[in-house]
């Protein structure tokens, strides 16, 4: 029996070697075909040098056809992975000593040495373990928010260990759910800290309306706490950096809302960038969704003009009454006649279930930038001067080189104006009317699925601009 088993084993090993050679040739052919198609080639192991934990078993059978006398060899093989292949190896633990979690490479230690244990799969900036003297725990300002203990104040010498915006998750191996768990200890505390994600704190966000040394117009800051005449917070794009923002700095409160569609589309921009052409194209392509408002005028109707199509014709007295009642969001005078646009026209379109699209000035936009109309503001720009000259024969036809230069300069000045920028939801460069129009509708549709920063006053009855007087000075002067 033993001799029989050994003979079978030798036969199987021989068959396995033959099959391995056949498989190698087959995979090599597959690799050649994939390469010819442009696909990434399959990795082909070399059977002579392959040391993986793979066993190949095969069985060979030889039969003879009784009629023709032809012999036929049948080989059946199996590739078997041993259990050793699946043995898990423990992940190594890396221990690093540093003065702050941002500077792991520095060797200099302060008197309160910080030991940071970085486990595989953890981000240093997200979670870390520090040794903190229990006698100084009272020097931390702590807030409890939805069961999380948040650090809201630290003294400067502790900044290397614990930072504003940290969440204290554990003391030792015990989860922290209230601040009393940090009291009554002796010696040092082994504290597990996590950098708070957006929304873990008070969820109080402000949109900056004036450039500073650390912030730009339009930056969103998450306010963590207040310190006298300043907010203490962090730019949502730099969560690890804590900054101080004077309360006198113009800002509006804002919230990240999902989803939050807007009631109208407002196109703004400097002259000759294609706003009216894009609006006409959108109205043509989306007749069941979009509508535009009809302007009002106090002048007499001219031959060929249609009431309610070209203009809505009103007496000067009635027009002036609309102005006094703040119904006109923009108006002006030309040759002693009044022209303008009415808020009632926007309301009428919204109530009909359609979206108003408006080609509007910045002064007019300021009068409808509120929770009633909730405009999605698109700033249309021309390309830079060099690129603008390339599009001269198509979009910007019949323009001289000097006119193109003026268009480029005015566009840059408009799109970067710090008074205007806070209103923009997006800035699009108009290189092609069709593509720009389609991009506007794609962005508008994305409001149904993607979160957007929205003025808090639009979504709360009691909300309003903080520092309202400063905003009036900045926008309405």
C-alpha atoms as one frame of an Amber mdcrd trajectory, in Angstrom:
protein
   0.000   0.000   0.000   2.845   2.371   0.886   4.674   1.645  -2.373   1.461
   2.258  -4.278   0.937   5.617  -2.571   4.516   6.681  -3.251   4.164   5.744
  -6.907   0.961   7.721  -7.211   2.589  10.702  -5.498   5.502  10.661  -7.962
   3.033  10.492 -10.828   1.096  13.439  -9.483   4.190  15.534  -9.017   5.264
  14.862 -12.593   1.835  15.785 -13.887   1.820  18.938 -11.797   5.083  20.102
 -13.335   3.695  19.496 -16.817   0.508  21.399 -16.070   2.412  24.286 -14.509
   4.373  24.664 -17.733   1.123  24.620 -19.734  -0.467  27.253 -17.496   2.578
  29.468 -17.790   2.389  29.304 -21.588  -1.344  30.054 -21.483  -0.887  33.135
 -19.290   1.967  34.346 -21.467  -0.367  34.163 -24.486  -3.049  36.081 -22.597
  -0.476  38.738 -21.725   0.523  39.090 -25.386  -3.116  39.516 -26.453  -3.827
  42.089 -23.704  -0.733  44.071 -24.624  -1.759  44.174 -28.282  -5.163  45.631
 -27.222  -3.576  48.302 -25.026  -4.705  46.715 -21.732  -2.269  46.378 -18.811
  -0.495  43.036 -19.168  -1.185  40.174 -16.775   1.581  39.387 -14.313   3.003
  35.984 -15.273   4.892  34.078 -12.579   7.912  32.022 -13.494   7.358  28.383
 -12.452  11.055  27.802 -11.940  11.488  30.603  -9.408   7.990  30.867  -7.905
   8.296  30.300  -4.142   4.659  31.054  -3.212   2.711  28.651  -1.034   0.977
  26.935  -3.947   0.735  23.173  -4.523  -0.140  21.737  -7.932  -1.791  18.317
  -8.028  -2.589  16.392 -11.216  -3.853  12.953 -12.334  -2.906  11.264 -15.636
  -4.993   8.646 -17.477  -4.009   6.827 -20.727  -6.677   5.075 -22.813  -6.556
   3.210 -26.168  -9.305   3.407 -28.770 -10.360  -0.238 -29.499 -11.161   0.517
 -33.156  -8.344   2.779 -34.296  -5.761   1.791 -31.712  -4.966   5.486 -31.035
  -3.785   6.224 -27.501  -5.235   9.230 -25.664  -3.681  10.844 -22.577  -5.932
  12.810 -20.172  -4.332  14.998 -17.476  -6.462  16.553 -14.699  -4.648  19.081
 -12.467  -5.505  21.358  -9.543  -3.643  24.339  -8.066  -4.123  24.364  -4.284
  -3.331  27.243  -1.914  -2.050  26.063   1.437  -3.403  27.496   4.671  -0.078
  29.223   5.216  -0.995  31.634   2.440  -3.771  33.066   4.577  -1.897  33.504
   7.844  -2.248  37.137   9.012   0.798  38.985  10.246   0.365  41.554  13.055
   0.682  45.170  11.920   3.804  46.824  13.291   3.385  49.674  15.777   5.495
  52.762  15.191   6.342  54.886  18.221   7.511  58.443  17.680   8.340  61.124
  20.224   7.796  64.755  19.241   6.782  68.178  20.518   3.752  68.497  18.265
   1.852  66.210  15.976   2.637  68.348  12.922   6.411  68.049  13.376   7.217
  64.374  13.809  10.700  64.876  12.427  11.865  67.207  15.214  13.792  65.713
  18.133  13.587  68.643  20.529  11.256  67.931  23.498   9.606  70.350  25.891
   9.184  69.732  29.602   5.834  68.014  29.053   7.041  65.341  26.670   4.469
  64.190  24.173   4.469  60.594  23.039   2.599  60.006  19.824   1.646  56.449
  18.927   0.859  56.118  15.256  -0.927  52.894  14.381  -0.999  51.617  10.840
  -4.056  53.057   9.100  -4.294  56.082  11.406  -3.554  59.607  10.275  -1.243
  61.580  12.547  -3.351  64.699  12.046  -6.579  62.885  12.987  -5.863  60.831
  16.080  -2.964  60.732  18.513  -2.157  59.735  22.101  -0.421  62.220  24.402
   0.854  62.241  27.946  -0.665  65.172  29.818  -0.004  66.245  33.465  -3.216
  65.769  35.471  -2.475  68.804  37.688  -2.848  71.095  34.676  -6.097  69.739
  33.315  -7.929  72.764  34.738  -5.967  75.003  32.347  -7.909  73.572  29.415
 -11.195  75.101  28.347 -13.578  72.216  27.663 -17.056  72.162  26.122 -19.389
  69.192  25.945 -21.132  68.974  22.582 -23.384  65.989  21.864 -21.390  63.713
  24.145 -18.012  64.897  22.830 -15.497  66.743  25.009 -14.058  69.559  22.889
 -10.968  71.603  23.746 -11.903  75.276  23.271  -9.055  76.984  25.138  -5.430
  76.213  25.969  -2.502  78.169  27.350   0.294  78.802  24.878   2.864  76.483
  26.444   0.539  73.509  26.014  -0.072  74.056  22.323   2.456  71.372  21.441
   0.337  68.785  23.289  -3.313  69.732  23.077  -4.862  72.152  20.608  -8.090
  74.053  20.267 -10.505  71.955  18.247  -9.281  68.614  19.644 -11.762  66.005
  20.847 -10.703  64.079  23.976 -11.779  60.537  23.146 -10.173  58.418  25.878
  -8.332  58.579  29.164  -6.225  55.460  29.150  -8.507  52.912  27.527 -11.747
  54.390  28.878 -13.974  56.426  26.549 -14.591  59.991  27.766 -18.228  61.108
  27.797 -18.072  63.917  30.399 -15.377  66.260  31.692 -15.476  64.841  35.232
 -13.628  61.781  33.969 -10.554  63.981  33.555 -10.509  65.072  37.207  -9.131
  63.401  40.340  -6.139  61.726  38.719  -2.508  61.790  39.813   0.615  61.925
  37.700   0.159  62.008  33.944  -2.908  61.148  31.895  -2.652  59.086  28.724
  -5.158  60.967  26.573  -6.309  59.957  23.106  -7.062  63.046  21.006  -8.773
  63.409  17.659  -8.876  66.475  15.474 -12.562  67.439  15.210 -14.100  67.052
  11.776 -16.223  69.753  10.183 -19.519  69.840  12.047 -18.252  68.192  15.252
 -18.102  71.566  16.996 -20.783  74.226  17.377 -21.486  74.190  13.626 -21.240
  77.988  13.563 -19.767  79.038  10.219 -19.054  82.480   8.814 -18.167  83.618
   5.295 -15.399  86.218   5.208 -16.164  89.364   3.205 -12.811  91.160   3.420
  -9.221  90.059   2.845  -6.895  89.740   5.848  -3.341  88.484   6.329  -4.668
  84.949   6.946  -7.979  84.879   5.076  -9.356  85.796   1.669 -12.786  87.008
   0.619 -15.125  84.021   0.399 -13.239  81.805   2.874 -15.466  79.785   5.223
 -14.414  79.757   8.880 -15.750  77.386  11.521 -16.096  79.331  14.766 -14.980
  77.285  17.780 -15.210  79.872  20.551 -15.006  83.599  21.279 -12.195  85.437
  23.007 -13.087  89.033  23.850 -13.412  91.001  20.605 -12.409  88.103  18.377
 -13.687  84.783  17.139 -11.389  81.775  17.466 -11.839  79.325  14.638 -10.311
  77.531  11.682 -10.516  77.780   7.921 -12.404  74.716   6.670  -9.565  74.138
   4.186  -6.931  74.189   6.949  -8.479  72.418   9.939  -5.187  72.077  11.811
  -4.531  75.823  11.951  -6.357  77.876  14.588  -6.822  81.575  13.777  -8.286
  84.646  15.466 -10.828  86.752  13.543 -11.751  90.265  14.751 -15.491  90.618
  15.232 -15.328  93.925  13.356 -14.383  92.056  10.164 -17.357  91.991   7.734
 -18.885  88.528   7.459 -22.174  86.686   7.072 -23.248  83.540   8.841 -23.506
  80.588   6.506 -24.549  76.939   6.620 -23.714  73.857   4.569 -27.051  72.585
   3.301 -27.835  69.367   1.395 -29.787  69.618  -0.787 -30.713  73.280  -1.155
 -31.933  74.384  -4.555 -32.170  78.068  -5.465 -35.261  79.876  -6.719 -33.660
  81.830  -9.563 -30.494  82.086 -11.658 -28.701  85.450 -11.750 -26.081  86.080
 -14.453 -23.603  88.847 -13.651 -20.409  90.082 -15.253 -18.721  92.988 -16.953
 -19.821  94.196 -20.369 -19.343  92.205 -23.602 -18.779  88.791 -21.964 -21.873
  87.143 -23.512 -24.379  87.201 -20.641 -27.400  88.052 -22.812 -26.464  85.525
 -25.483 -26.095  82.792 -22.869 -29.429  83.721 -21.277 -31.174  83.560 -24.676
 -29.594  80.186 -25.370 -30.731  78.789 -22.008 -34.282  80.046 -22.578 -34.299
  78.350 -25.974 -32.902  75.034 -24.704 -35.036  74.812 -21.535 -38.426  76.376
 -22.432 -40.354  74.295 -19.880 -38.064  75.144 -16.971 -36.714  78.667 -17.430
 -38.443  82.012 -17.834 -37.106  85.541 -17.936 -38.695  88.728 -16.688 -40.102
  91.456 -18.913 -38.645  94.919 -18.152 -40.845  97.927 -17.435 -40.641 101.382
 -19.010 -42.490 104.685 -18.750 -42.000 105.629 -22.417 -44.528 105.248 -25.189
 -44.684 102.017 -27.152 -42.856 102.180 -30.490 -44.047 100.717 -33.774 -43.378
  96.990 -33.937 -43.059  96.519 -30.163 -45.391  94.084 -28.408 -46.852  94.741
 -24.959 -45.669  92.066 -22.528 -42.963  90.858 -24.906 -40.609  93.777 -25.426
 -41.676  95.832 -22.386 -44.447  96.353 -19.886 -45.549  99.947 -20.482 -46.602
 102.026 -17.468 -47.062 105.684 -16.693 -44.218 107.507 -15.029 -46.411 108.094
 -11.979 -47.112 104.381 -11.524 -43.451 103.558 -12.155 -42.370 105.999  -9.446
 -44.929 104.487  -7.092 -43.292 101.080  -7.618 -39.926 102.616  -6.729 -41.310
 104.100  -3.509 -42.795 100.704  -2.584 -39.365  99.045  -3.166 -40.803  96.815
  -5.876 -38.107  97.730  -8.416 -34.880  95.827  -7.764 -33.086  97.827 -10.448
 -34.045 100.903 -12.453 -32.575 103.887 -14.292 -33.339 106.810 -16.567 -32.628
 107.184 -20.280 -33.708 110.290 -22.229 -36.043 111.251 -19.384 -37.820 107.873
 -19.498 -37.686 105.269 -16.706 -36.607 101.684 -17.266 -36.322  98.874 -14.741
 -37.249  95.410 -13.470 -39.825  94.447 -10.861 -39.672  91.982  -7.979 -43.287
  91.062  -8.726 -42.160  89.700 -12.092 -39.743  87.322 -10.350 -42.393  86.220
  -7.862 -44.853  85.506 -10.658 -42.426  83.145 -12.413 -41.474  81.346  -9.180
 -45.145  80.791  -8.302 -45.763  79.303 -11.747 -43.313  76.497 -10.935 -40.518
  77.752 -13.183 -37.049  79.198 -12.573 -36.439  82.871 -13.399 -33.145  83.546
 -15.179 -32.028  87.157 -14.927 -29.249  89.153 -16.563 -28.668  91.540 -13.686
 -26.361  94.303 -12.435 -24.612  94.021  -9.078 -26.761  96.823  -7.605 -29.855
  94.920  -8.675 -28.481  91.654  -7.289 -28.000  93.182  -3.839 -31.732  93.932
  -3.752 -32.780  90.312  -4.358 -29.944  88.570  -2.503 -32.162  87.360   0.318
 -34.194  84.425   1.535 -37.195  85.282  -0.624 -35.471  84.991  -4.012 -32.379
  82.904  -3.116 -30.444  83.507  -6.354 -27.845  81.125  -7.765 -25.264  83.695
  -8.851 -23.067  82.931 -11.868 -20.297  85.349 -12.785 -19.539  85.164 -16.517
 -15.983  86.069 -17.489 -14.089  86.487 -20.715 -10.831  84.551 -21.237  -7.497
  86.235 -20.624  -6.315  88.643 -23.288  -4.057  86.191 -25.183  -6.793  83.574
 -25.238  -9.428  86.199 -25.970  -7.680  87.094 -29.221  -7.964  83.466 -30.343
 -11.754  83.583 -29.901 -11.937  86.945 -31.639 -13.500  85.540 -34.795 -16.222
  83.539 -33.028 -17.640  84.735 -29.702 -16.055  88.180 -29.642 -16.312  88.980
 -33.317 -16.090  92.514 -34.716 -13.940  93.692 -31.792 -10.723  95.614 -32.276
  -7.564  94.761 -30.381  -8.063  97.768 -28.095 -11.655  96.724 -27.386 -10.522
  93.198 -26.549  -7.932  94.619 -24.161 -10.596  96.717 -22.420 -12.942  93.703
 -22.155 -10.178  91.630 -20.566  -9.231  94.303 -18.014 -12.826  95.082 -17.053
 -13.598  91.400 -16.652 -10.620  90.806 -14.380 -11.504  93.850 -12.291 -15.131
  92.716 -11.969 -14.469  89.068 -11.070 -11.827  89.919  -8.447 -13.682  92.873
  -6.898 -13.752  92.145  -3.117 -17.163  93.831  -2.868 -18.663  91.528  -5.501
 -16.907  88.200  -4.863 -18.900  87.170  -1.746 -22.052  87.049  -3.868 -20.687
  84.642  -6.515 -21.633  80.968  -6.301 -19.422  80.170  -9.269 -17.245  81.913
 -11.878 -17.312  80.581 -15.458 -15.042  81.575 -18.339 -17.079  81.907 -21.527
 -15.102  80.309 -24.341 -18.170  78.863 -26.021 -21.802  79.886 -25.489 -23.185
  76.350 -25.724 -20.643  74.882 -23.304 -21.074  77.738 -20.835 -24.870  77.403
 -20.924 -24.657  73.661 -20.365 -22.204  74.154 -17.503 -24.604  76.564 -15.798
 -27.441  74.028 -15.941 -25.179  71.215 -14.719 -24.177  73.294 -11.699 -27.780
  74.262 -11.041 -28.884  70.613 -11.168 -26.049  69.639  -8.809 -27.721  71.728
  -6.112 -30.221  68.855  -5.785 -27.501  66.430  -4.681 -24.415  68.354  -3.544
 -24.117  70.424  -0.342 -23.775  74.188  -0.793 -22.818  77.024   1.522 -25.956
  79.082   1.971 -26.527  82.268   4.019 -28.040  81.185   7.316 -30.512  84.059
   7.125 -32.098  82.347   4.100 -33.003  79.233   6.066 -33.878  80.626   9.502
 -36.623  83.100  10.303 -34.587  84.881  12.937 -31.304  84.764  11.056 -29.833
  87.926   9.626 -26.491  89.438   8.753 -24.171  89.754  11.699 -22.558  93.195
  11.696 -25.389  94.446   9.493 -24.166  98.023   9.637 -20.728  97.034   8.379
 -22.299  95.126   5.483 -24.390  98.102   4.489 -21.278 100.233   4.451 -19.385
  97.654   2.393 -22.123  96.913  -0.155 -24.515  99.798  -0.383 -22.315 102.857
  -0.272
